[in-house]
Amino acid sequence: MYFELKITVIVKQTTHHLEIQEHIGNWISRAHLGDPNLKLSHHDKSYKHYVFSSLYPLEKDGIYQQGRAYILTIRSSLQNTLSQIQACLRSCREDDYFQLVSIDQRTRKLPHITEMITITPAIVTIDHKPWVHENSIELLVKQLHANAEKKFKHLYPDEHMEPFQPFIQGIRVENRKPIATKYKGHKLLGNKLRLFINEDDYSQKLANVVLGSGLAEKGSSLGAGFCLAKCIE
């Protein structure tokens, strides 16, 4: 189970898609300052357990246009966190790049998950360097599983389950070259991934955590690793 905000925004400045994720993350972070609990966690290095999409519809030329309305989705594994974000965005309805038009919260409970695909690039670092095609797929799966497991244990510290395999049964990298996203004056490299999910209970729980908290790194700051899922009803 995870929780979701559907938000309609108007873009106030024409912006390239490589830059839009950082601007969204900055808006959400500034809005946090209006809530005492979120403000305290602002510089906390622990998992924030939320992730956000890019703007929809996507622009064919990669340029989001000033004055147009778009849909933004924010998800969290924690209902309270998402409710706090919703209240903060209602108070901080606009910044230099976005104006809030409407916001709606919903609860999502998915049946058996078979596949997941990243809508925003997943960012995986190994020894402070980005995973690239020259690295092994096995290492990528290992890092993705370890990150998902850490998030699960952070959310549910009292729940103990012994995995007998990674939650990912198979994986496909959808891009030929790494995809760059601008962040704090640099470019972070990520990849669009398609994951095939194992059927066991623990794998399904990790997949649900990934949907609510993001796949791999920079989910709360850049919306990296925002996924859609295919399910069996």
Secondary structure, DSSP 4 states (H G I P E B T S, - for coil): -EEEEEEEEEESS-EEHHHHHHHHHHHHHHHHTTSHHHHHTTT--S---EEE---BSPPTTSEEPTT-EEEEEEEES-HHHHHHHHHHHHHS-B-SSEEEEEEEEEEE---EEEEEEESS-BB-EETTEE--TTS-HHHHHHHHHHHHHHHHHHH-TT-----SS-SEEEEEE--SS-EEEEETTEEEEEB-EEEEE--SHHHHHHHHHHHHH-SSB-HHHH-TT-EEEEEE-
